[in-house]
Every structure is written in structure tokens, then in C-alpha cells.
Amino acid sequence: MSPDATAAATSFAAAAAAAAPTAPSRGCVSLPFRGGSRAPRRAVASMAVSTPRSAAAASFLERRESERALHFVKYQGLGNDFIMVDNRDSSEPKVTPEEASKLCDRNFGIGADGVIFVMPGSNGADYTMRIFNSDGSEPEMCGNGVRCFARFIAELENLQGTHSFTIHTGAGLIIPEIQSDGQVKVDMGEPILSGPDIPTKLLATKNKAVVQAELEVEGLTWHVTCVSMGNPHCVTFGAKDLKALQVDDLKLSEIGPKFEHHEMFPARTNTEFVQVLSRSHLKMQVWERGAGATLACGTGACAVVVAAVLEGRAERKCVVDLPGGPLEIEWREDDNHVYMTGPAEAVFYGSVVH
């Protein structure tokens, strides 16, 4: 945080303390939250926010202000933000999907694209990751979320330097590695290309894969390639009757839901709209299943590179520009695994009464 931002945060915290005698301690965000009702707007005025300090992280998470307080850390990866919960003492999430949806509300809750739980390992993995989207649905996996998960683990376990560990997810085993520069490189496994396994009802067009298949959406015929990175993705580089796709011109809130809920995708789908800048540089906009338009989607960026290779548009190693920033994606030929490298950082620590 810059000196000006630090001063602003300190002044804000002081003002909040004067207005509310029971305001939270510095470095903590306390928000009233009760399952069936939304927090009043005046609660926002009692926020005191500061940048996280590694030395204080463990003591903060260990502190129990009350039996009803849920402690969390807010993380973001390229603007894709998550409420991270230390759930290592239980194999059941500490909040329900309905509560998670309320926590993710950006006006009446904390605000996030999802809630992620760090849970005890299963099936031989070091940890288990579960996530509830902002609409309360539970996806199999989240690429940006798993990078935040890795950084959160490093803080919880006070790990320094380069570390890797195994994470059990709904998409299978995921292996992130924290790099010396703080970036997180994740082995995302092999892409799934068989239509029924993605799943999609679109028929295979190339070696049992759905590549440049035609999909009718609102009177337009789109060419789409379908990929699963443990969760379903529909990737398009444009429609049949349109010129080269300019992703910044898309009305994403209008077109995105029509893809997500299309009858050809029985489990709904994430959708990536892609512009090719060069054979090693792609630009995308994403409409995420259960979250809508987001600033970044890690599994989506992986699916985009796989689709671009299958369509002959790009090399196997690319930089993918998302609204929140770039990710480095490589689909290796030797092991057929997709590797994603990108940032993740803590935004603030807090607690919420639920």
C-alpha cells in the first residue's frame, strides 16, 4: 500500500472508531451477517481496512472473537476475488451455499466471486478445496481460486520460499507450486476433449473432440470449441457471419447467459470469447457459470489455449490477456498437461458474524 493509501486507511479507521465504540480492531473487517437477513448499510461505515502483514496472519486467524464469528482472508488473482476460509478442522464447509451467496454480495456482504474453503486432505492429497460461487452453486474447480488457495496455505502454514503441495478438488488432483517471485504455477492436469465428458450435446467434429462446431445463439451461428479443465468451457473466436471478434465490443451481460444456459450444455458452461493478437498472445472476455462476467478465469484461460491449438490459431505456450491482467499458459506436448502461471495476493483480513 502506498503512503497516501495507508494514511487514508488509517484516517478512515479512526473515523469509524469515533462513530462506533464497538468498531473492530485495526486490520480487521467486521460485518454483521445473519443467515436470513441482509446487513444494514450503516455497517459498512464501521469497516477498518489495512493491508495484510504476514507476521500477523496466524495470530489473527487463531483469535476467536465469538463463537459466531467467521474469520476470513480476502484474496484476489487478477481481480477474480475470493473469501478464503480456514476450514482445516472440519470436512464440512463452515457456511451454507445460501450464506456464501450473501457473503459474496458486493452491496450487502463482503463482496467476492466465491467463497473457498481450505479443508483436510482426502484421497491422499495434502488439502481439499471446495468453492461456492456467488450464486451459491458449487463448481468443480477454479483456476484463479487455486492460486489464491496456495498462497493462503503458505500463510497458514508460515511457509517461506518455493513450495508445492497436492490439492483434492472436484476436478481431480491439482498441484500448485509457489515460485520464488511469489507467482503461483499450477499443474492443471490434462484437458478433457470428449463431448459427453465435458459435457456438451454438440457432436464431435475432429477426433472425438468438438472443434469449431456450429452453435446457434440468438440467430447467429457461432463456431465453438469445447474443453473441460475439470469444469466445462465453450470457447469461441467468432460467429460465422461476423468479422474478426473484437472482445472489447461485446455486450457480455447480454450474450453470456445465452451461452451459459444453452440446451447444448446440460451442466451449463463457462464461455470464453477470444481475440487472437498473435500466435503467442491471446485476449479474452469470460462469462463464468454461476458468477457472470469476471475479471479473470484461470481454467478459462487454459481452455482458450487448448482451443486455439486445436483450431491451429496459436502455439502451445501463450500469454492470455484477461480484463484483470495476463496469465501464462502452456499446454505441454510431452505430458499433455496444461500449466498456468499467475499472481495471487491477500487484500484484507476480517471476520463476519453469521
N, C-alpha and C positions, 0 to 999 in steps of 0.2 A: 504494500500500500504506500502511495506517495505521501510526503509530509502533509500536503494540503488535505488529502483524503483522510489521513489519520486525525488531523485536527478537527475535521468536520465530524468524523465518527465520535470523537471524544466530546465535542460540544453537544451533539445530538443525544448522547448517552446521559450527559449532565442535565440537559433539559428534561429528558424523560424521567430521571430520578427525582427532580424537583416537582414534577407534575404528579408522580405516582410514588408514594412512600414505599410501596412493596415492589418496586421495579427490580428486575433480575440483576444479578451481579455482572460486572463488566466481562465482556467476551461471551455472553450467553444471551440467547433469544428465548423468551418465554411467551408462549401464545396460549390463551385459553382455548381448549378444544374438548367438546363433549360430543360423543358419537352422534346424537340425533339433531344437534343444532349447530348453526354456524357461529363463529366467534364474532362479537360486535366489532365494528370498525375502530372504535376507540382503543382496542387492544394493540393495534399497530403502533400507536404513539408511545407505548411502553417498551418498544424494542431498543436494545443496546447492542450494536453490532461491532465486532472488531475482527481483524484478520487472525487466522489461527496461528498458534505457536506450538511447535512440536512438543516442547517440554511440558506444556500444559494439557496436551491432548489426553493422555492417560488418566491424569488426576480428574479431569473434567468428566470423562466417561464413567469413572468409578464413583463419582459423587452421586448420591441419591437424595434429591430434594424432597421427594414424597413418593409414596407407593404408586401414585397415579401418574407420575411424570415419565414421559417417554423422551429419552435423550437421543440426540441425533447429530450427525455432521452433514452439512450440505456440501456436495461435491459437484463439479461440472467438468465435462470433457467437450471442448469446442462449443460450449453453450448448451449442450444437452445436459440438463441438471437433474440431480437425484438426491433424495433424502436417504442417507445411509444410516442403518440401524444395526447396532451390535446385538446380534441375536444368537451368540455362540452358546448361551446357556439353555437353549430350547430348540427343538426341531419343529416348532410351530411359530409362525410369524406373530410378532407382538401386537400387530394391528390387523383388522379385517380388511378385505378389499374395499368395503364401503368407507371405512375410516381413512384408508390410504387415499381414496379419491378426494375426500375432503381436505386432507393434509396437502394435496397437490394443487388445490385451488389457489390461484395467484392473487385473488382478492380477499378471500376469507380464510385462507390457510397459510402454510409456509410458502407454497409455490414450488412446483417441480414437474418434471416429465414422468417421474415414477418414484416409488419407494423400493429400496433394495435392502435385503436382509442378509447379513453375514451369519450363516448357520453352521452347525457342526458338520464335519465331513461325512460323506456317505459313499458307498461303493469304492472304498479305498482312496478317495480324494482327501486333500487336506481340509477343504472347506466346501460348503454347499451355498450356492447363490440362488435366491428367489427374488422375484421382482413383481410388483403390482404396478400397472400402468396408471396414468392419471384418470382413466375412466373405470378403474377397478379391475380390469381384465389382467390376466397373467400370461405374459409371453414366455416362450421357451428360453430366450436369451436376449442379451442386449450388448452390443459391441462396445459402445462408449461406456455403458454401465460397468462392464467387466474391468475396464481400465481404472475407473473410479474405485471399484471393489478392491483391486490390487493395491492402490495407494492407501486406501482405508486400512487394509490388513497391515501394511507396513507401519502405519502409525499405531494401530492397536498393539502390535507385537514389538514395537520400537526397533524395527529392522533398519539397518543402515547399508548403503551400497547396493550392489546388484543382487537381486533375489528373484527366484521363480517358485511357483507353487501350483498345485493342481486344484481345479475348482469343478465340482459336480454341478451341472446345470440341466435344465430341461432339454437342451440341445446336445447333451453328452459332456465329455470331459474337455475342459478348456484350460490352457496353460499360459498364463501371463508371466512376463518377465519384466521387472523394473530395471531400467537401464541406468547407467551411471549419471546420465544427464537429467534424470527424472522422468523421461519419456517411458511409456509402457508399450512393450512389444508383446503381441498376443498371437499364439498359435490357435487359429480359429478352426482348425480341422479341415476336412475335405468338403467341398461344396456338393450338394445333392442336386442332381440334374434330372432324375426320373420324374415325370409329371405327377403320377399318383402319390409319390413320396414328398412332394413339395408342400402341400398338394395343389394341383390345378386340374381342371377338367379339359383344358386345352390339349389337343392331340400332339404327339411328338412329331417333330419335323426334321430332326437331324440326330441320328444315332441314339434314339430313345429320349433325346432331350427336346425341350420346347424352345426352339431358337427362331427368332423373327416370325413368330406365329401372328396371325391376324386376330385382333380383338376389337369388336365393335363397342364403342363407348360414345353415347350421345350423338349418333350419326356420323362419327368419324371412325375410320379404320386405322388402328394403331398397330405398329409392329412391336411385339414384345418378346422378351426372352425371360424365362422363369428359372429362378435359382433359389435353393434353400440353403441358408447358413445355419440350419437348426431352426430357423423361422422363415416363413415364406416371403419371397420378393418377386415383384414383377418389374422388370427393367425395360424402359423404352427410350429409344433415341429419336423418336418422332412418329408422326402419323403419315399415312400413305399419301394424302393429298396436300400435305404441308411442306414448306421448305425446311431447311435445317433448323432443328429445335433451338430456340433461344430461351434457356430456362428462366432467365430473369423476367421474361414477359408472361410467364404462366400465371393464371389465376388459380393458384394451388388449392385454395379453400373450396373452389367450385368443382374442379376436376378430380382432386384427390379422393374424396369419399366415393365417387362413382367407380373408381378402380378398386378401392378397399372392399366395397360390398358387392362387387360384380359376381354374378352367379357362377362364373368360371373358377372362383376361388372359394371353395367350401369352408375354409377356416379363416376367411378374409385374407388380405395381403398387405404388405408394405409395398409402396410404389416409388420407384426412382425415375426421375426424368433427367436425361443426361445430354450434355453438350460436349462434343469432342473438340478439345483445343489443340491437341497433338496426340501422337501415338503413345506418349507417356504422361499426358496431362488431361484429366477429365474434370468436368464441372457438373454438379448435380444439385437438384432440389428433391426433397423427400417428403412424402406423406406417410407417416407411421401408423400402422394398425394400432388403434387404441390410444394414440396420443396426438394424432393430427400432424400439422406442419411443425417440424422441429428444426433446430439449427444444425443438427448433426445426427447421423445414424451409422454406427460402426459396421454392423452387419450389412447395411445397405451399401456402404462404400465397397465392401468386399464383393458383394453380389454384382455391383456395377463393373468391377474389373473383370470378373469371371465372364459376364455377359459380353463385355467389349472384346475379350479374347475370342470367345465363341463366334462372334459376328465378324471377326477379322478387323476390328477397328483400332485395336491397341495392343501394346506389348504386355508381357506378364507382370511387369513392375511399373506402377504408375503413382503419380500424385493425384489425389482426388480432392478437388475443392468443394467444400460444403459451405453453407451460409456462415457457420461458426468458425471456419478455418480449414486447413488442409490435413489430410491423413495420407500416410504412405502405405500402399497396399501391394503385396506381391503374391501371385499365385504360382508357386514353385512347381516346376515340371517334374523334379526328381521324386517328390513325395506326395504331390497332388494336394498339399495343404495350402491354405491361404493365411498369410501373416499380415497383421495390422499393427502399425506403429503410430502412436499419437500421445497427446498430453492428457493429464487429469490433475485437478488440483482442488484442495479444500477451499470453500468460500467462507463458511462460518460454522460455529458450534452452537447448539441450543437445546432447549427442552420444550416440550409441549404437554399440557395436561389433557389427558383423554379418558 
